[in-house]
Amino acid sequence: MEQLDYIIVGQGLAGSLLDFSFRKNGLHGVVIDNGHKNAASKVAAGMINPITGRKYVKSWMIDELLPRAIEIYGQLSKLVGVELFAERNIVRALYSRAEENEWEIKTTLEQTKKFRVDKPVLNEYSKFIKPSLSYGELTKGYHVHVPVIIRAYRAFLEKYKFIVETQFNHSKLKIENDGFVYDLVKAKQVFFCDGYKVNQNPFFNDINHQPSKGEALIIKVQDFEPNKILKQKLNFVPFGQGVFWVGAGYEWEFENEKPTKGERDRIEKILKDNLSKPYKVIDHIAAVRPTVIDRRPYIGAHKIHSNMFLFNGFGTKGASLIPYWSEHLMRHICFKEPLASEVFPYR
Ligand SMILES: Cc1cc2nc3c(=O)[nH]c(=O)nc-3n(C[C@H](O)[C@H](O)[C@H](O)COP(=O)(O)OP(=O)(O)OC[C@H]3O[C@@H](n4cnc5c(N)ncnc54)[C@H](O)[C@@H]3O)c2cc1C
């Protein structure tokens, strides 16, 4: 029987970066994933936005998260030979005087002003986007190519036979005194990075999740290549060569993970109202985010099985949160550093 340090269940962004962190530190393990059947990571726009929400609040821990994200996505880019992230300014439409005032107040605070661009510039968008009352602009935003990361990291794992493509069956996991046995593998630790499907995971389904579905269109617009991300009713995230990711809403009640006509119609209506240039829909994608009510991830050991861990709950912000927290969990496992209490799963 093969003896390993760990089994990771799920190869979305969380499972990929946790595995990367472990391998860099000399651990050996296997990843089990069902072929990205339920991966939010294959649909994510991959924005990192330092100031978010209707109240323009500085993103939780962004000063700590950004340097880690830049470092780790840089290392991964070298590993797979593809540039996996890019800095992108974010231009945000403001629709009323009240919003303008709020933006002024919130983006001139001591802790936020480094993200603010004093004179917002729409550049190419100004030619084809219906003008809003005014705009605010942020620097130090990023676009992370999340779907590319999970495809490229899977290819890396496959090359070395570090991944098994199958549905993980929890009832087949044998819990022993010194670890776990699953099929032909024995491992000291198990890490669940199963995204919103944690709600069907008998070991952690008592933890409070509020999954939210999101849908987006991938569109192509001829001769239109702005560099910035635009938030105007929808997020317009440029992928280059006239291709944009546009979306997404939040659906709290849904039948399944599939794209729906209703959401497509809604997005297309907003597009037609805001974009004065013809576009072609290349794809319509949907997935469910592993969202948590208090918007903090869930990272920690099972209440009975101390070598079984949850690494989940990255909600709408996996691109910025996962690099930092995968290193944090790795340091707990490899160097016995304590885990932060604010991400404790049983809170
Ligand atoms: C429309 C949309 C837009 C988004 N935009 C952004 C954005 O701009 N910025 C941002 O930071 N975040 C964004 N997100 C959120 C982001 O996608 C998530 O935070 C992140 O991808 C979560 O990664 P994960 O690895 O935890 O989960 P997932 O990506 O869902 O991965 C879980 C993996 O586990 C597998 N799995 C589950 N159960 C089993 C099992 N029993 N056996 C085998 N495999 C299993 C799944 O198939 C999947 O491959 C967006 C999400 C959506 C849906």
The ligand as a Gaussian input file, in Angstrom:
#p B3LYP/6-31G(d) Opt

LIG

0 1
 C      -19.787000      33.193000     -11.480000
 C      -18.664000      33.240000     -10.490000
 C      -17.767000      34.298000     -10.530000
 C      -16.721000      34.355000      -9.611000
 N      -15.822000      35.388000      -9.699000
 C      -14.816000      35.486000      -8.806000
 C      -13.876000      36.555000      -8.874000
 O      -13.940000      37.411000      -9.767000
 N      -12.895000      36.620000      -7.934000
 C      -12.775000      35.669000      -6.964000
 O      -11.853000      35.767000      -6.137000
 N      -13.642000      34.636000      -6.879000
 C      -14.658000      34.534000      -7.761000
 N      -15.546000      33.497000      -7.684000
 C      -15.429000      32.581000      -6.532000
 C      -14.362000      31.505000      -6.779000
 O      -14.732000      30.759000      -7.884000
 C      -14.248000      30.618000      -5.534000
 O      -13.923000      31.378000      -4.390000
 C      -13.153000      29.554000      -5.699000
 O      -13.075000      29.098000      -7.008000
 C      -13.408000      28.396000      -4.748000
 O      -12.468000      27.403000      -5.009000
 P      -12.568000      25.982000      -4.292000
 O      -11.389000      25.213000      -4.763000
 O      -12.803000      26.170000      -2.840000
 O      -13.919000      25.329000      -4.858000
 P      -14.233000      24.727000      -6.295000
 O      -13.604000      25.512000      -7.371000
 O      -15.715000      24.544000      -6.364000
 O      -13.512000      23.313000      -6.295000
 C      -13.987000      22.179000      -5.626000
 C      -13.571000      20.943000      -6.420000
 O      -13.896000      19.778000      -5.679000
 C      -14.521000      18.837000      -6.546000
 N      -15.319000      17.939000      -5.693000
 C      -16.315000      18.258000      -4.827000
 N      -16.771000      17.157000      -4.194000
 C      -16.025000      16.109000      -4.671000
 C      -16.003000      14.710000      -4.398000
 N      -16.835000      14.128000      -3.514000
 N      -15.131000      13.928000      -5.084000
 C      -14.278000      14.472000      -5.980000
 N      -14.234000      15.802000      -6.261000
 C      -15.102000      16.607000      -5.617000
 C      -15.327000      19.735000      -7.491000
 O      -15.756000      19.101000      -8.678000
 C      -14.298000      20.826000      -7.760000
 O      -13.408000      20.449000      -8.796000
 C      -16.578000      33.353000      -8.618000
 C      -17.443000      32.277000      -8.623000
 C      -18.482000      32.207000      -9.554000
 C      -19.409000      31.015000      -9.521000

